[in-house]
Each structure stands twice: as structure tokens, then as C-alpha cells.
Amino acid sequence: MEGISCKQKIRGKMNHLTNTETKIGKYVLDNYDSVLTSNITELAEKAGVSDASVVRFCKSLGYKGYQDFKINAARDILPKEKHLNPSLEPSDDMGTICKKIFSTEVAVLDRTLAGLDLDAVERAAHMIRNAEKIVVFGSGGSLLVGKDAQHKFLKIGIQVYVYEDVDMQLMASSLMKEGEVALCISHSGCNSNVVNCMKNAAENGAGRIALVSQGKTPVSKNADVVLYTASEETIFKSESVSTRIAQLAIMDSLVAIAAFQDYEDSYQAIQQTRKATSQNKY
């Protein structure tokens, strides 16, 4: 079935789908462009079905899941030169490319700050400052944001644990307990491993902080506190480079707020960690 568009697949399979899957198929065909900018939870809500039904619909079409469906559906409407970054043109010179990239990142930072829930930020910083243990859950670029946060929190005396292996993350989440905090980072908000880790942590009473993009997502639904970042308008929001900047800015804010909640201890940790690393510098 290589070369057959998603629209053709949906129309061709319509008589073989369940009633619920047919409902999703009709909604997708009637709202194709908006569907491609929706995450799985948003599509499920708009179509009046469950997240699991959307996954089953995608698999009925021969795709591995919703993200695989979107990747293939994007080929129907998005020119291949737009898959790297929709704002760029092949004819753009280096100066134009840099200007567009910088402008996009500044705009995303501004929109993230404008939409920031300061009460949620304060609650998250308080949870982090008082946690007996903090474990980061995420993958890809989101995990890199977590590793950056680990480095900065350690400077102020807050120990954060980061595991790159998925199985290690699941194991760590299953051993979390009350008084500990799961710091869950997923820009798309649809990372199944992160959701599973959050559920494991919740079963034992651990707190959960989520850092996701704006909108309803499986990750945000499982969190105690949710912090949102903006992103450029693109089908593959999970690949947004500019949003990493916004995620890092929120993490930097949390580090600073947590530090000033007990600045004397933070100051001592800063001096100790600075002294410990000074031997590696000329």
C-alpha cells in the first residue's frame, strides 16, 4: 500500500471499520488540516471517543499508532521542503534562515511567559525544594532538558536523578514513594513511557510535575502540577526546536525560585560545588 495517501486509506477502509472507528474516520476526513495539528487527546475529545479508540483506528489503517499516522498524513498536505521547518524556504539565504529561527524562538519565549501560570510555578518549585528525591522522566530532547535541570539543581544542593534507559525509568518510577517527586517532561504530552512512569509514581503517592505543550494531553491529565510551554505552529510539535528554549527557561526559573526559598542552604551548595569543579579549570 506504499504510495497510497492517508485519505485514500481511510475511504478504502471505511466499510471495514467499527462504528467508533468509522466515526473517527469521518471526523478526520472532514477536518483533515486541524486534525494534523491536534495531539491524540485533542482529536479524541473532538471526535467524541477515547484515546485508545484513536490508536485502534490508526492501527486499523496499518499504522503503528497516532504519531505514525500523522507522519504519513503530513505527506498529503505538507511539501517535503517544509518538513524540517515550515517557516523556512529553500531559497532563503543564511541571514534569512538565522533571522527566522531567532525570531521564532524569541516569539515562543514571549508566548510561554505570557501564558505562564505563576501559581503552578510556585507549587512546582515548592514541591522540588521539599522533595526527598526527584526523578526525571522523558526521552529525546525532553530528556536533555531534564539532564540540564539535573546539572543546575545540583549546583544549589538539590539532587535530581535522570535515567536514559526506558526500562530504568520504569523501574525507578515503580519504587518512588510519598515525599518524592516525578519531574515529567514531554513536549508533545503523548509519550506513553512518561505516562506509564507517572502512573507508577502515583500508585505509591509520589508527586508529579509535568512540563508539556499547551493543550490537553495524556501527560497533563496524570500530573498534580502542569507547566505549559508555547511552540511554533507546526504539525510535529514534538520536534519543535524553539520549545526546548522555552522548556529550559522554565527550568531555569524553577531553579532560581527553589534556590531563594532557602537561599542560605543554596548559597552554601553553590560555594561547595563551585570549589569542587574549580580544579578542572585553569
Disulfide bonds with the S-S distance in Angstrom:
none
